[in-house]
């Protein structure tokens, strides 16, 4: 009888440990910050973030260095504040710029950060103000198809 209870308790403890390990790996592989983390937060202000979402990648020179944590409409000018978690070992200069890019032709959006040359680094909570919104492919195609490639706003098709 005692052996039966010992076996059941052993199996229960094994299952519990296994579930905890799976949970921990899920959090780590999902790059969620549960117990601290090796990330610091910086912000960027955009006029438009069409298609960008929380959890999207942040890249420097094509290498993933973080993720988008939060997107929020901030002020009376309708600028969008994007909070990004960046790996602590990466130091970005204060004059870095950020732009929203697309993976492939119609893929996911990500933020591409171009480091500047300033000797001063961004600190947690600092804001990147030099930003570029995503390209609007539909608008570009419309301008090309309807002859407004020069951007004169007239839409004329004169030869």
N, C-alpha and C positions, 0 to 999 in steps of 0.2 A: 504494500500500500504506500509506504514512504517513498519507494523508488518511482512510483507512478507520479506523485506530486513533484518530486525532484526533476523528473524528466519534463513535465509540463511547465514548470517554472523555467527550466533551462531553455526550452523552445521559445517561451514567451520573451525572455530576455534577449535571445538571439534575434527574434523578429523585431523587437523594439530597437535594438542597435542597428539592424539593417535599415529600418525605416528612417532613423536619424541620419545615417550615412547617405542614403538616397536624397533626403531633403537638403542636406548640406551641399552635396554635389550639384543639385538642381540650382540652388542659389548661386554657387560659385560659377557654374557654366553659364548661367543667365546673366552674369555680371551685375547682380543686384547687390546693393550695399546693405547687408543685414547687421553684421557685427563690425562696425567701423568701416574699414575699407582702405584701399591705397589710392584714393582719389581726392582731389580738391575741386571746388566748384568755381567756375568763372562764368560770366554772362556775356551775351552779345545782343545788340539791339538791331533789329531788322525792320524794314518797312513792310515786308511781305515774306511769309514763310510757307507759301502754298505747297502742300504735300509733305511737309516735314512733320514728324511725330515724335512723341516721347519714346525713347529707346533706340532711336536712329543713331548711327555711328557718327563719331567725330574723328576726322583723320588729319594727319600732318604728313605731307609728302606721300600720300597714298597709304600710310600705315595707320591702322586703327589705334587711337590713343585714349578713347573715351566714348561716352554716350550722352545723348540729349536726356536731361533729367526732367525738365519742366518747360512748358511754353505758355506764356501769359501775355495778354494784351495789357499794356502798362499805363500809358498816359493819355492826355487829351489829344495828342497828335496821332493816336492809334498806332504807335510803334509797338513792336512785339519784342518782349524780353525772352531770350532763350537761355536757360541755365544748362550748363554742360559739366559733367563729371570728367575730369582730366587726370590721368595717371600722375601720381605725386612726383615720380622721378623726372617727368618732363617739365622743364621750365620754359615758359613762353614769354617773349619780350613784350613790353607795354605797347609797342607800335605794331603788333601782329594784326592781321586782317582776317576776316571770316567771310566765307561765301557758301551758298547752298548749291550743291551740285547733285547730279543724278547719276546713279550707277547704270551704265548702258543707256539705251535710247528711251525706254519707258520704265526703268527700274526704280528702286528705292532712292529717296533723297538722303543726303548726308551733309554734314558741315565739314568743309575743308578749311583748315586754318593755315595761313601763310605766315611763317615767323618773320618778324621784322629784324632790325639791326640794333635796336636800343640795348644798352647794357642793363637797363632796369627791367625786372621781370614783373609779370602780372602776379598779384597776390590773390588768395582765395576771396571771392566776392567781387573782384574787379570786373570792369566792363570793357569789352572790345567794341569800339564805336565805328571803326572802318569796316563796313559790311556790304555785301552785295546780295540781293535777293535771287531766287532761282530764275533761270531763263524760262520764258513762257513759249514753248514750242508751237502751240496753236496760234499765238499772236504772230510769231515769226513767219509761219507758213501762210497765214492770212495776208500778211504784208507782201510776201513774195508772189502769191497767186494773183492778188489784185493790184500789183504794180506799185506798191508803196515801199519799195526796198530802200530808197534813199531816206525815208523817214520824213518827207516833207509834209505829211499829214493830209495832202490833197487827194491821194488815191487815184491820180490821173494815170491813164494808160497811153499818153501821148508818146509817139516815137521820138 
